[in-house]
């Protein structure tokens, strides 16, 4: 006689699934703004999806990537110069090592770390291959909760002689180090050993201000403050940025914001879908009366430094609500093509909620800034007319008379855009809505052109 038992899955299996899900939620894009990049293990970084960009930087610097940095002359320094801004826009997804995750990490997991650390057995010149014996090899040590974390590294991939000197300083006094690596082991005592791929020292606020002063050629814009130079990618400088911004402000007022994206990472229409999806998540249906438009963001400075463009785009008195900083936006202007989605009608609290939702769900999203049309760069660069109008559970695609006439002349299917949005099921109703103000302006402009033409004919 055979008996088949049915019932709930074993507790251990539930625990494994819960652990995997928790680590997945804890995983996020790792980016870093370094003052110095002290170690890049080129052979191991090449195993990451993002490693191609690092390898390209090494080739551009003239490095032989099959050999450690020592003995390659000035090429490692040139490599650091090229690769440093690259880590600000990296897309390596890793679990952030903190008190919430330290009890759950396991061997082989890619983790990011940042803390004040000490260096044991600082490396000596000439730099040698690790022996595999921890008591002999150089390594960084810091606590996370009740656990001890040990960062091991191959000193042959230290980028410059300065990095070696820095590690000797860390043997005497703790030094803040940020980086990414793979969990090599978790001991029975709970010690976590991480094999470093990349690490360096996060850029400080003072360093960012000094760097801006060197690059800037225009007078500082009104309202530029120390907060515009904080390292928003560093936990050591991270504070209650959004809470600070909201304190003492009128929280019931409605704002327009500009959400920035890496245009090279999106397909046509993807930004529209991503923004409207997240807007539907964070803004209650009964409070929705929002306008939205999407466009390329072309920072053509005509010789003006990227740092000046960033500062004049972000600074105002009183301060704009924003997640972007001057150093961060400067790097973006110089390193990638940008797109922008403007969203109007948000409260300040909803703005922060939308930012957090976008940051969690959309990899191409870079940050936001409040829109002020009185700022020359905002007036010149940001889209003027809305393309969408969200009212309650309804989505309205905005058109003007001239645009409708052009679409009809070209034989466009006017139902196709509506059907596309209806199929997504985000909104209960999708219809066209005329922008009467824009239509009137186009009508007036057309009349003026026609009048000028008639006058020219009568002369």
N, C-alpha and C positions, 0 to 999 in steps of 0.2 A: 504494500500500500504506500503510495507516494502522496505527500502533502505539499502543496504549493502555497507559500505564504505571501500575502500581499500586504502592503502598508507603506508608511512613509519611508523615504530614502534614509540611509544611515546618517547620523548626525555629522560624521566626519565629512561626508560628501557635501552636505549643506554648508559646512564650515569652509571647505575649499572653494565652493562657488562664491560664498559671501566674501571671502578674502580676495579672490580674483576681481570681483566687482568693486570692492573698496579700493584696491590698488589701481584699477582702471580709472576710477573717479579721481584718484589722487594724482594721476598722470597728467602732465600739462606740458605745453611747449616751453623748452628751456632756451632762454636767451640771456646774454650777459654783456654789459658795457664795462670793459676792462680798462684800467689805467695801464696795466702791463699784462701781456699774455706770457706766462712763465713756462708753461709746458704744453706741447702738442705732440702726442704720440702718433705720428703720421701713419705707420702701418695699421694701427688699431682703429684710428678714426676713419680710415678708408673703408672699414666694414660697415659703417653707418650709412644710411641713405643719403645724408647730407654731406658725406665725406668727399664727394666729387668736387664740391666748391672749394674745400680746403686743399685738395690735391691740385686743383687749377691754380690756386694762390701760390702753392709751392713751386709749380712750373714757371709761373710768371716771375717769381723772385729769383729763378735760376738755381733752385735747390735740386740736389740729387736726393730724391725721396727714399732711395734705398739705403742711404747712409745717414747716421745721426748728424745733428747740427754741428757738432764740434769739428773744426778744421775746414769749414766751408766758407770762411771769410766773412764778407758783409751780407751774404745771401740770407742768413737767418734773421738779421735785423730788418731787411727789406720784406721778408715773409711776414714778420710780426706786424709791420706797418700795413700790409695789405689785408691780413686776416683779422686784425682787431675789429674793424667795423663789421666784418662778416658775421661775427658771433652775435651782433645786435639784431640781426634779421634771420637767424637760424631757426629751423623748424624741428630740432631734435625733441622728440617727446619722451619725457622721463618722469619718474616718480620723485617728488620733492622729499628729501630726507628731513624729517622733523619728528617731533614727539608723537604725532598722530600716526605716522607710518613706520617708525623705526622698529616697532615690535612685529611688523608684518613682512618686511622685505626678505627676499630669499636669493639664493645664488643665481647669478645670470641676469638679474634685474638691472636695467639702466636707471641710474639715479642721479639727481643733481644735488649739490650740497653748497652751503655757504655758512661759514662760522669763523670765529677767532680760533686759530690753531697754533700748536707748537710743532716744531720739526725736531724729530729725533734722528741722530746720526746724519747730520747735514752732509751733503755730498762734497767730496774733495776733488780737485783737479789733478790729473785728467779724470773725466767722468767715466765710470765703469758700469758694465752690465750688472744688474742685481744678482746677488748670490742666491736669493730665495730664503735666506735666513733673516728673520725680522730683526733680530738683535744686532745685525751688521748693516742691513740696508737702510737707506734714508726713507723716512715716512712721516706723514703728518698725523697728528692725533688731536681729537676733540670729543667732548661728551655730547650726547643727545639724550636728554632725560637720564635714565639710569644706565644707559648703554655707552660703551666706548667705541668710537668709530676710528678706524685706522685707514688712512689713504696711502697706499703704496704706489710708487711710480718708478719708471725707468729713467734715471738721471741723464742718460745720453740724449733724451729728447727735451731737456731743458733748453729753452730757446736762445738765451744769451748768458753771458757771464754775470750780468746783473741779477738774473734769476737765482744763480748759485749764491750770490751775496745775500739776497733777500732771505733765502732759506736759513742761512747762518744767523741772520737777525731773528728769525722766527724760533730759533733754538733758545734765544735769550728771553724774548718777549712774544706773547701771542700775536699773530698776524691774521687779519681777515683774508680768507681765501675762498674763492668761488669757483665751481667747476662742475664737471660731469664725469661719471665713470661707471664701471660695471661691478656689481657685488660679487666678490671672489669667494667669500665664505662667511658663514655665521657660526661662531663657535658655540660650544655647549654653555659657556659662561655668558653668552649673549653679545660678545664682541663682534662687530661688523667690520669686515675687511673689504675695502673698495679699491679696485685697480683703476687708476686715473687715466682718462683719455685726454682731457683738457683741464687746466686750471690757471688761475691768475688772480690778481688783486682787483677788486671792483673799483671803478672810478669814483672818487669822492666829489662832493658838491664843490669844494674849493678848486679841485682840478678841472672840473667842467667849466666853472666860471673863468678860470685862467685861459683855457683852451678857446672859449668864445671870444675873450678879449683879444687873443692873438689873431683870430680869423676875421673878426668883424671890421668893416670899413665904414659903417654908418653909425650915427649916434644911437645910443640905446633908446628903444621906444618907451613911451610912458607906461608905467605899471610893471616893468620887468623886475622881478624879485628873485630872491634866493630859491624860492619854491620852483621856479621855472628851470632850475639846473639840477634838481635832485635826481639821483640815479633810481629811476622807477623800476629798473630791472634787478635791483639789489635789495635783499631782505634787510641788510644792515642799515640801510638808509630809509627803508620803507616805513612810512608813518600813516596815520589816519588821514590820507590825502583828501578823500571825498568828504569825510566828516568835517575836516577843517574848512573845506570850501563851502560846505552848506551852513556852517554855524553863522548866525547873524544875518542870513539872507532871507528874502521873501520866498518861501517855499511854494506858495500857491501860484506864483507867476508862471507863465508858459514860455518856454525857450525854443529856439531853433538851434540844432546842433549839426556839426559836420562830422560824419564817421569816415575815417580814412581806411583804404584798403591797398594791398599790393596788387596792382592791376595785372601783373604778369602771372598771377596764380588763380585768376577767375575766368570763367567762360561768359559769353554774352548773356545778359539777363540774370546771372547768378547772384550779383549783389542785390538786385531788386528782390529776388526770392528770399535770400538770407535775411535781409533787414525786415521785410514785412512779416516773415515767419517769427522772428524774435520780438518784434513789436506786438504781435498777437499774443505772445507769451507774457510780456511784462506789463502791458497797459490794459487795465480792465475795460471790457467792452463798452460799458456805459460811460466811460471817460474818453473814448477815442474820437478825436476830431483833428486828424493829423495830415500834414502835407509831406510829400517826399519826392525827391528828384535824384538822379544818378548821372554823374559825368566824370570825364577824365580830369585830373587835377594837375595842371601844367604850370610848374614853378619855373617860368622863364625869367631869370634874373637879369639878363642883359649885362652880364659882368658883375652883378652884385653877389657877394658871398652867400653860400647856402645858409650859413649861420645867421646872417642878417634876415634872409627870407623867413627862416624859422622863427626868429625872435619877433619880427613884425607881424607874423601870422598869429602868434600866440599871446602877445602881450597887450594889456589894456588896463586902464585905471577906471573903475575898480576891476579886479582880476576876473578874467573869464573862467567859467567852469570848464575843466579840461582834464584829460588823463595824459596828454602828450607833454613832453618837455622840450626845451630848446635843443639839448644835445641829441635826443632821440629823433626829433623831426629833421634835424640837420643831416643825420646819417641816412634817413629815409629819402630825403630829397636827392642826395648824392648817389644812392645805391639802387634805387628801383623806380619803376613807373608807378605813379599813384592814381587812384580813383577815389571819388568822394560820393557819399550819399548824404544829402541834407534831409533832416527830419524836423518839422516844425510842429509846435503844439504840445511839447512834452513838459511836464513839471521837472523840477530839479532832481527830485527823488527818482522819478521814472528814467531820467537821463542816466543816472548812476546804475540803476537796475539794468537798463538796456546795454550799457557798456559791459557789465559783468556777464550778461547772457551772450553777447557777441563774442567776448573773449573766450568763453568756454566752448562755444559751438562752431565758430567760424575761424579757420586757420589763416585766412587771408586778411582778417581784421587787424588793424594796427593801433587804433585809439581814436579819441574824439576831442573836439574843441567846440565850445559854444560859438554860435554865429553872431557877429555884429556887423551889419551892412555898412556902418559908418567907418569901419576900418578899410583902407584902400585895397589891401590884398583880398579881403573877404568879398568886397564888391566886385573886384575884377576876376577872381578865380572861381567863385562858387556859383552853381546854377541859380538862375533868377526865377524861373517858372517851375512850378510843381508838375510832376508827371503822374502822381497818384494822390488820391484823397481818400483817407480812411475815416469813415463815419460809423461808429458803432460796429455792427457786424458786416457792414457794406464796404466794398472796394470800388472806387470810381476811378476810371482811367481818364485822365484830363487831356482835352484836346482844345485847339484853337481853330477859328474859322479857316485861316490860311492853311494850316496843317491838314485839316480835313479835306479841303479842296484839292490839295496836292496828292493826298492818298487816293482820293476818288479818281483823279486824273490818271494816276499810275495803276489803277485797277486793283488796289489793295483790298483784301478781304477784311472788312471792318469787324466781322464777328470773330475772327481767329484769335486776336489778343484776349477778348472776353472769354472765349471757350477755354483757352489755355489756363487762365486763372481759375475758372469755375472747376476745372478738372482737379486742381490741387486741393480744393475743399477747405481752404483757410477762411473763406468768407461766405456768408449766406447769400449774398447778392453781389454781382459784378456788373457794372454798367458804365457807359460813357458819361462824362460830365464836361460841359464847355466852360473854358476859362473866359468868362465874358469880358474881363478887364483886358486880357491879352488880345482877344478878338477885336475889341474896340480900338486898341492901339495899332493893331495891324491894319484895320480898316482906315484909320486916320493916316497912317504912313502910305498906304496904297493910294489914297485920295491925293496926297501931296505929290506923289510921284506922277500920277496921271495929270494933275494940274500943271506940273512943271513941263511935262511932255507936250501938252496942248499949247502952252505958251510958247514953247520952242518952235512948234509947227506954224504958229500964226505970225511969227517974226519974219 
